[in-house]
Amino acid sequence: MRPRRRPGPPAAPRRLAALVTAAALVTAVAGCSGDDPERATGDPVTTAEAGVLAQLLAADREQGGADFVVSAPFGENALLVLTGEVDFGASTGRAQAVTSFGGDEPDQTRTVFFTATDLWQGDVPGLADALTAAGLPAAGYARRPLVPAEDAGTAPLLDVLVQLVLGLSARTADEPAAFTDYTWGGSRSVDGELATVFTSGTGTEIAVDAESDLLVQYVSELPGVEVTVTLADHGEREISLPADADTVDAADHPELAAALGL
């Protein structure tokens, strides 16, 4: 499955403030404002809220990982949805990737694993026959390097999305002063739980569970694609990548990779 190429976001530094500027990775805070009835949507964040925002990526990493759903419409009536889990500490993830096109065209479904540098794709139609025809050992997965998300015009949407998910953590906190352009947006329900919404200066909406103060959703505009990421069940994860014996390196076989749309 290889959705049409989309321009990727610019290089994404580790810090959350820079991620917001790149229109790629942002976070939210809840529980630090309370729903003061005198507060209006669009009011600036408080000093306390900026402080929690500054800690949020580090908090994600401290939690270990999370389940995630990423939804990204693209083109006409096309939608790419990733449903899986991520280990922030090890920078690994796995998901089912489903591309739907609307109308009578069937969905494309792949099983994907990813790290900060590589992407594995399984359930690839025609992979077994292609390997046999090429005289290669049987394999359930094809691996290739991720195309850096900042490579505008060349990064596949799938690559951009998995890198976005991995970027929702950091080893250290940000500076509270980096969040002075955020505004308060009230509350909304995310997966049936109350969350507080904030909006960055670039227009990205971010939400955090009102009880746990953990990131539960963000909605951000990439070039031509509005991406929604929902996180749930934060906690430790252990993700085993496909074995080398069950993997073919697509970079070593570019003709096969091109024929299979990898």
Secondary structure by P-SEA (a helix, b strand, c coil): cccccccccccccccaaaaaaaccccccccccccccccccccccccaaaaaaaaaaaaaaaaaccccbbbbbbccccbbbbbbbccccccccbbbbbbbbbcccbbbbbbbbbbcccccccccccaaaaaaaaaccccccccccccccccccccccaaaaaaaaaaaccccccccccccccbbbbbbbbcccbbbbbbbcccbbbbbcccccccccbbbbbcccbbbbbbbccccbbbbbcccccccccccccaaaaaaacc
